[in-house]
Amino acid sequence: VQLVESGGGLVQAGGSLRLSCAASGDTFSNYGMGWFRQAPGKERAFVAGIRWSADSTAYADSVKGRFTISRDNAKNTVYLQMNSLKLEDTAVYYCAAGIPPNPYEYWGQGTQVTVSS
């Protein structure tokens, strides 16, 4: 599975961005999808996840109520809508895919999100 993220950029605090992750190489609907992020000097951390059927999602406490993960299996794409962005959301955001119960196996190259004051 190949994953390509897009949609990152520079945004002011309080603003919004929508990240996209396009998948190819296998049946997208077989995979649970997730978003992770890595800030400078910190370890990669879970942000949000969604089941293959999109009937279940999970979020890190730090983004609950601000971020929304969704997927379009017809377009082989997963999204992360990010609202009310904060300075601490600045990080490289990675898309990941895996078939439960196995851990995420495939990763994108990442897209930079920078939130400015």
Secondary structure, DSSP 8 states (H G I E B T S, - for coil): -EEEEE--EEEETT--EEEEEEEESS-GGG-EEEEEEE-TTS--EEEEEE-TTSS-EEE-TTTTTTEEEEEETTTTEEEEEE-S--GGG-EEEEEEEE-TTS---EE---EEEEEE-
